[in-house]
């Protein structure tokens, strides 16, 4: 399901829909030539007409008006806008369950605006870095955080169509950010994240090491010329790495900083990355899933990725985790298990994911938390990083473009970008970075 097709639930954002942003428009002229053309285009589409009426009613309710013609008075009267802004602030506070004074509610809404800006900045900083100047938000919209002012920008013909589109986009992203914040407060995700870190430090990692103490090693790997999958990998220490000469074609050197856990009398090393998904990343996931409810779409708020030397150590680590949970006073149950480390195909509904991905993936429920665990061997981790059509950098490109998020946030009509072409350019660039870098000194990222 694409974010920009007929099944998209973000009706107001579609540039081929009833709320498309155009070069210019006039308010309060229902019988103008442009309005007659608009009516012929959407009047016979019952679903679009119904969605239009719903969104129009929300706009009127939010601004405290009865028709689009009244917007001109709001644009011309700063005092009236301030009054409607105060009213809207209280309405939004109740919508998202924000308690406190008006200033406290405004502070929260400002956070939502910053999250909306962060979504665009996240894409500009990585995937769209070569096109950063093309997709940059105009200053007037980026510095505006009041929802009423943003909504009025959409209907203010003094603003260029790009600025008006970005005002509408910011409002949509702010609404998703508000839903995410409400969900985080309901689930107490911040405290659960720190509780999970405390569980790992108290019960999982070796007591012989200090908290945060890591051992640096390198994965010295050989990769197939056909698809760049890992064909051989050795763990070497810093001294061995220093003695290596120039790497040959298809060789990589990857740094891992590993912790330890105890299995009986044996210390087993494990590279671990623990994360709490940020608000901007959650907004992007809602868009990719064509969903507005974070309780439905964002099920991986807490996550842990572990990399171990071999399958045997993977099994020991999973068993160690369940025993550690018991020692902490909680049963750990494993849900939605997917295991392709020893063969088989990976089944995922995520756009852009490959069926050839190798990993052990499950959700661990314990202590009132539900944590996503992704576990690799050294070899499968290197495939996750580097193999063609599987590498995570390629997956990020595919899921943003193939889900329609790129076109949704930066429509070609406004930003003059060919998303299909950019997709192919970015995939080629990531492959070049993976296969062409690190030969002389090694890839130590």
N, C-alpha and C positions, 0 to 999 in steps of 0.2 A: 504494500500500500504506500503510494508516494504522497509526500506532504503537499504536492501541488496539483494532484489530480482531482477528479470529481468527488472522491471520498475524503478529501482533506476536511478536518473539523475546524480549521482556521480560516473560515470564510472571509473574514474582513481583510485578510492579508493578500488574497489572490489578485494578481494583476489582470486576470481574465474574468474577474468576478464583479459583482455589483458595487463593491467599494474600492475599485481600482483607482489608483492615483493617476491623474491626467495632467497635461501641461497647464491647463487653467480651467476654472469653473466659476459659476455664479450661484449665489445663494438666493433662495426664495423666488425662483422663476420656474415653476413646475411645467410651464407650457413652452419652454424654450426649445430650439432645434435639438440641442444636445440631450435634453431630457426626453424628447420624443424618440431619439435614436436609442437611448439607454433603455426606455420602456419596451421598445420592440425587441431588444436583445435579450432581456431577462423576464419580461412580463409573462411569457408562456411557460417558463420553467418554475413549476410550483415549489420545488424544494428551495431553489435560489430565492424566490420571492418570500417564502416563509422565513428563511435565515436572514434575509435583508430586513424584514419587519422586526425580528427579534433584536438584531444589532442596533437598528435605528431606535427602538424603544429604550435600549440600554443607554445609548448616547443621550437621548432626551432626558431620561431619569437622572443620569449622572450630572448633566449640566443644569437641570431644573428648568427645562424649556418644553415647549409644546410643538415646535416646528423648527426646521433648519433656518427659516427666515429670522428667528430670534438670535441667531449666533452673531449677526452683525452688531447688535447692541452690546453683546458681551465683549466683542473685539474692541469696541470703541469706548468702553467704560471700565477703567482699571479697578475702581471701587467695587463694582458689581462682580468682577472676576475674583477679587479677593474674598468676597462673601461666598461665592459659589465654591471656591477652593476650600474654605473652612468647612462648608457643608460636605463636600466630597471627601475630605479627610476623615470625618467621623463615619461616613458611610463605608469607606474602605477599611477603617479600623474594625468595624463590626463584621465586615465580610471576611476578613482574615483572622478574626479572633484576637486582635491586638488590644491589650488593656493598657490603661494609663492615660496621661494627659494628652491634649492635642499635640503638644510639642514632641512627646514620646512617640505618638502615632506618626507624626511627620518624619521623625528620625528613622523609623522603620521603613516608611515609604521611600525615603531617600536611599536606604540600603537596597531596596528593590531596583531603584533606578541605576545604582552603581553596578548591581549584578547584571542588569540589561546591557550596560556599556561593556561590562567584562566579557559577556558572551561574544560581542563583536571583536573586542581586543584579543580574546583567546584565539579566534580564527585568524585575525590579522597577524598575530605574532608567530604563527606556525604555518598552517596550511596555505594561507593567503599572503605569506610574507613577501613573495615576489610581486604581489599585486596590492600591497598595503596602501599605497597612495590612491588606488582606484576605489577601495572599499572603506576608506576612512569616513567616519561620521562627521557631519558638519558641526562646527563649533557651537552654533546656536542651539542645536538639539542635544549635543553631548553635555552641555552645561545647564540644561533645563531638567529639573527633577519633579516639578509639580505636575501631577496628572492632568489637571484642568488646563494648564497652559499648553501642555503637549497636545491635548485633544483639540484645542482651539487652533494650534499651528496647522493641524491637518486641514482645517477649513479656512485658512487664511491665505488668500491668493497672492499676498505679497511674498510668500515663501516659494522658492523653487520647488518643483515636483520631487526632487531628490530629498530635500529637507522635510517636505510634508510626508513622504513615504517613511523616512527615518523616524519621524515623530510617532507615526502609527506603529511602526515596528517596535519602538521602544516601549510603547504602552502594552503591546502584546507580550513582550518579554518580561516587563514588570509584573504583569498579571501572573505569569508562570512562576516568577521568583517569589511572589506572595504566597502562592499555593505551596511551593516547596518549603518556605519558611514556616508556614502553618503546620505542615506535616512534620518538620524537624522538631518543632516545639511539642507536638503531640507524642512523638516517639522518643523524645529526649535523647536525640542522636549524639549530641556533644558529650554528655556524660557517659553514654554507652561506649563511645570511641575511647575515652580515657580509661574506662573500666576494662576494655579489651586490651589496651596496651599494658595495663597493670597486671592482667591475667597472664600475658605473655612473659613479662619480666619476673613475676613471682613463681610461676608454675611451669613454664615451657622451656625457657633458656637455661643453660648450664649455670649453676650457682658458682662455678669456679671462675667465671668471668664477671667483670663489672658491667653494670647497665650501660648499654651503648658500645661496649667493647667489640671490635670487629677485627677479623683476620683477612688481609688482602691476598688474593690469589688471582691467577690469570687462566682463562680457558684458551688454550692454543689449539685451534681447530682448522680442519681441512674441509673445503666445500666443493660440491660437485659443479662442474662447469655448465651442466645442462639446466639445472633449476636452483643451484646454489644451496641445496640442502646440506646439512652437516654430515660428512661421511666418517669423520674421526675427530675425537676431542681428548685432550690431555690436560690435567690440572697441573700448573707449574707455579712455583713460588717466585718472589721478586728477584732472587739471585739468578734463577734460570732464565727469567725474562730478560735480564740485563745482558746475558751472554748470547741472546739470539741476534743473528744478523738480519739482513733485509728479508722481509717475508716474501715468499714465492706467490705466484698467481693462485688465487683461491684460498689463501691462508688468512686467518683472522686471529686477533689477540684481543680478548675481552676481559675487562677487569670485573671481578666480583668481590664484594666485601661481605664476609660470611660470619654468622653467629654459630653457636654450638648448642646441641641438646644431648642429653645422656640417654643411652639405651643400654641398661645394665651397667657394665663397667666401660662401655665404649662411648667415646665422644664423637658425634657425627656432625659434620659441618653442613650448614644450610644458609643459602642466600635468601633473605626475606625482604619484601617490600610491603609495608602496611599503609593503607590509605583510607581516608574518608573522602568520598566524592564531593567536590566543591559545588557550590550553588550554580555557577556558570556551566559546569559540565552536566549537571542535572537538567538544566534548562535545555541544553542541546540534546540530551537523551529524550526528553519529552517531545521535542520537535521530530527527532528521528523516528520515534514510535507513533507519531501523529496522535498524541495523547495529551490531555490537560491535567490528568489526575496523577500526581506523583506516587500515590499509594499503589497504583496499578503498574506504572511504567518503570519506576526506579526501585528495583529490588536488591540493588548491590551497593547500598550506601556505605557499608563497611566491607573492606576487602583485604585479603592477604594473598600475595603471590610468593611461593617458595620454590627454590631450585636446589635439587640434590644431585649427588653424583650418579645414582643409578636407581633402577626400579625397586630393588630391595630397600634402599634408604627411604624411598618415597613411602613404602608400606610401613616402615618403622616410624616415620614422622607422623603419619595419620594416626597410628596406634598410640603414639606418644601424646598427641593432642587430646584424644579421647580420655586417656588415663589422667592427663593433667587437669582436664575439666572435672573429673571425679574427685581428684585431690583438692580442687578448689570448692567442692561442695555442690557441683551441678552435673547432671547428665548431659552429654553432648550427643545429639542425633544428627545424622548426615542425610541431607535431602537433595533431590534433583541431581543425582550422581551421573556424570558423564566421564567415561574413561577411554581415551584413544591413545594412551601411551604405548600400548603393546599391539596396536592394530585397530582396524575398524575405521569408520568415518564419523566425523563430528557433525551432529545434527543441531542446527541453530536457526532460529527465526530472524536473527539479526542480519540486516542488509549488509552485504559486503564481506561477510565471514566465509571462510573456506572450509569445505568438508574434510580437507586433508590436515587440518590443525591437530597437532598432538598435544594432549594435556589431560590431567585429571582435574575435573572441576566439580564442585559440589557446594552446597550451603550448609554451614555448621550452625545449628541452633543450640545455644547454651546461655545460662545466666541472664535470660531475658533479651538476648541479642540474636540476630541472624546475620552471619558473616559469610561472604562469598570467598571460597578458597580455590585458587588456581595453582596447581602443583606441576612442576616440570622436572625432568632430568636435565643434566647439562646439555645433552644433544637436542632435546625438544625445545629447550629455552633458546638455543642458538638458531633453530629453525623459526621460532616465533619472532626472533629479531631480524633474521636475514633471508630466509627462503623466499623465492619468488612466488607471488600470489598468496603468500601466507604472512609475510612480515607485517608486524603491527603498524608500521608507518604506512604501508600500502593499504591496509585495512582501514585506517583512519581516513584516508583519501576517499576510498570507495564508499564508506558508510555516510560521509557527509554529502557526496555528490549523488550517489545512487538512490539515497532516500529522498532527495529533492530539497534538502536543507540549504544547500548552496544557492540554488535558484530562488528558494523561498526568501532568504535573507538578502540576497543581492540579485534581484531580477534583471535579466539582460536588457530589458527595455529602459531601465533607469541607469544601470551601471555600465552598460555597453561592454559586457564581458561574455565571451562564449564559454559556457561552463563545460561543455563536452570537450572542447579543445584544452581548457585549463586542466581538466581531470587527467588527460593523457600526458600533458606536460609535467604535471606534478608527480605522477607515477614514474615517469622516466627519470625525473630528477632524484627521487628517493632511491631508485634502483642504482643510479650512478653513484650516489653518496654511499650506499651500502657496499657495492662491489668495487668501487674505484678508490675508496679512502682506506687509509691505514696500512698500506703495503710497506711503506718505508719504516714507520715507527710503530705500527700496530694500531688497531682500533681499541682504545682503552676507555671507551665510554660505557 
